[in-house]
Amino acid sequence: MAVFFYLVEGENRLYTVLAIAGGFFALSAALFFQSPLAAAIAGLCFFLSLLFWKYGYAMVPYFTRGAKIVEIGRNFEVPPSQDVIVGKGSGSFLATVFLAARLYESASEKSEKQKLVMGEMFEKAISSAGFPFKVCALVSPLDLKNEIEEIRTRRSLAEDRMGRLKKGSKHDSESARLEREVAMWSRQVEKLTSGEKPLETLFYFSTTASGITKEEAISRAKRQGEELSVVAGSALSCEIVPLKGEEMKKCFWWDFFGPTDNDDLQDQMF
């Protein structure tokens, strides 16, 4: 049996606040009744509040899937899998999936010939997809305050992961991806230290499918998402990954209300 509740923006914050409130309630009960059980529950609630705040985007989909929770909004809903948004229009069900594009090389770093080839490949990807899809780019000036040190830290973490994989002589595809990531961070450090004023860009895709039943629409949308990740990833030479939970819902809300400033964008980045 599925449990329904109404969807609001910022689920991570909602679950965090609920966990903190539960923790204070249990702590009060522990102090008043001198109950070790209530104290343990309070500690668990405070621990969960930290997890939801830091890793809610990854935890919430598993939690809602296990509890069979369906989130309800105005004319749409998010099923327990937390990987698709479902609505209804013109007598049929509609389902939309969102995918993020992880680009490890800027177009400005390519030669004119490479840019031309990439444009031709993207045109071929659009024509071969066989269904409509939306490409979104969220662009913001990058605040250089502490940015160089953060990028160097990310580069070091990627180098460390790459080194561990190479020692294990496994995951060749993951090692290749990490090599591109390290090269990307190195190029960014070089650009920032040269005085160039950079832009931060977030690319994501979405595609919608229809069906007579809700299940049919969801199945079609997921198949389209899988096909889109292959054709667009090959055309752009990047990694296309499906979005779930809070990350997916951010893209959905951005269709209505985008980030208001750089700090807001950083807070919502995934």
Buried (B, 14 or more C-beta within 10 A) or exposed (E): EEEEEEBEBBBBBBBBBBBBEBBEBBBEBBEEEEBEEBBEBBBBBBEBBEBBBEEBBEBBBBBBBEEEBBBEBEEBBBBBBBBBBBBBEEEEBBBBBBBBBBBBBBEEEBEEEEEEBBEEBBEEBBEEBEEEBEBBEBEBEBEEEEBEEEBBEBBEBBBEBBEEBBEEEEBEEEBEBBBBBBBBBBBBBEBBEEEEEEEBEBBBBBBBBBBEEBEBBBBBBBBBBEBBBEBBBBBBBBBBBBBBBBBBBBBBBBEEEEBEEBEEBEEBEE
